[in-house]
Amino acid sequence: MATTLPKPDPAGLSAIDEDYDLTPPARRNPYLVKYERYIYGAIGLTGFLVLWWAAVASGYVDKLYLSTPQDTFTALIDGLADGSLAQEIAPSVQRALIGFVIGLVAGIGLGIAVGYVRIVQQFLEPVLLFFRNLSLLALLPVFVVFFGIGEQSKIAIVVWACFWPIF
């Protein structure tokens, strides 16, 4: 008695329906593929500006709280022309740089200490892991209570934000 075994089909090609269309999809416009990112970005930016202008022009948002894009860009150009924008930005940049440098030094120093000295790791790692998981937003009132409303609290917020990614 002879038995016949089914022909092996490792790729499962026999299960493909005969009506299945195996033609490749139509090619996309190469210009669109090349500049698609920029085109969609321009459309998104234009849409944002139109919605911004429409919200203020229709009165949905009071002009006291949100100025029109035209007023904003006019103020930007005026601030650049007379130098007042640089004077207003300088203290913020100074705070950001001071906070970044403090966070950088503390993060690298503590990271090296925890990484190389086992006793430091055993003492500090549980505390550092606890503080790492605290939200900056939740800590803002704590910073204001400890450091006040002045420059110290603003710099401390930047230090906190910079320390953890560096550590």
GIJOVEN-V482310 format. One record per backbone hydrogen bond with DSSP energy under -1.0 kcal/mol. CO is the residue of the C=O (numbers start at 0). NH is the residue of the N-H. If there is no record, write none. Layout:
# GIJOVEN-V482310
CO/NH
CO/NH
This chain:
# GIJOVEN-V482310
8/11
11/14
12/15
16/19
28/32
29/33
30/34
34/38
35/39
36/40
37/41
38/42
39/43
40/44
41/45
42/46
43/47
44/48
45/49
46/50
47/51
48/52
49/53
50/54
51/55
52/56
53/57
54/60
61/64
61/65
67/71
68/72
69/73
70/74
71/75
72/76
73/77
74/78
75/79
76/80
77/81
78/84
82/86
83/87
84/88
85/89
88/92
89/93
90/94
91/95
92/96
93/97
94/98
95/99
96/100
97/101
98/102
99/103
100/104
101/105
102/106
103/107
104/108
105/109
106/110
107/111
108/112
109/113
110/114
111/115
112/116
116/120
117/121
118/122
119/123
120/124
123/127
124/128
125/129
126/130
127/131
128/132
130/133
134/138
138/142
139/143
140/144
141/145
142/146
143/147
149/153
150/154
151/155
152/156
153/157
154/158
155/159
156/160
157/161
158/162
159/163
161/165
162/166
